[in-house]
Amino acid sequence: MQRLHELNRKSNTIKGSQTLICRTMEATMTLEGRVCMVTGATSGIGRATAEALSRMGAALVLVGRSREKSEETIMFIKESTGNSKVEYLLADLSSQKEIRSLVEKFKSNHSSLHVLVNNAGATFSKRRETVDGFEMTWATNYLSCFLLTNLLLDLLKSSAPSRIVNVSSGLHRRARLDFNDLQLKAGYSRDRAYDLSKLAMVLFTYELARRLEGSRVTANALGPGLVRTNLGKNEDLATKLAKSFADLFAASAEEGARTSVYLASSPEVEGVTGMYFLKGREARSSDLSYNSEFAKRLWEISEAQTGLKR
């Protein structure tokens, strides 16, 4: 037991040193004059990402679903970073109407957007459908990313060089793609829905990068690794127990956010696009994710599902 405590102490010391190094690096970079939007920003990786970008001086727009949590988050970020250029917009990203309203509000107050971090995500133990009639995980984790990004592309292009950062998951490797049942009406499970939505994000990222070639807008995806977040905290008892056990081995939200922050801010990845990153390094995603025909087909289906193409 004493040996275990000693190992934990050393691990925490190392993590503390890494956090200090990370913040020191952040302090040497600047995002002054840059406008950044982060979805799912009131907790976990999204909040840690937003705080880091705020430390670099970015004008920050956080997207959250709860007014109370959003107000608490911007107050915390302003106080902890000394950056007053932090605001929030409310939207339930499972609703396409609310996403469109979000974009209208953003454009009424901002004429530029330099960084978009699509971080929002959720899991659901039982199959549910949104107000638009889509499976909830698919709509929240993937379709919201597809629609929001496309509605903001004009600003991202006019603000170039700009960046799109899509937070996927290493669990996308487990997913299988059945175009006849993307809504998982047959054989739904929480894990299957989540994995599929994260694979879709990677396929979308690669196809988006191809379509943006020459625009000076980059699009990259990432897997944050195993991180302690609120994902799954409101689910069934079995999910909560599994989450509690996994959290024993998981990294902090701040550590999990490092790749998002890196892709959003580092000069090292200026111009890098159409890649998947893990722990701050380029990595190979699943074999299935590189199927360009699947990516094009998914894009066309997504356009129809979001009303971008009628």
Protein Blocks (a to p, Z undefined) as FASTA:
>chain_A
ZZmmmmmmmmmmmmmmmmmmmmmmmmmpccehiacddehklgcjllmmmmmmmmnopacd
dddfblklmmmmmmmmmmmnopabbcdddddfkbmklmmmmmmmmmmmpcbdfbdcdfbc
cddfbdcddfkopafklmmmmmmmmmmmmmmmmmmmmmpccdddddddfklmmpccdfkl
mnopgopafklmmmmmmmmmmmmmmmmmmmmgonlpacddddebjaddfehklmcfklmm
mmmmmmmmpccfklmmmmmmmmmmpmklgoiahiaceehiacdddfklmmmklmmmmmmm
mmmmnopaZZ
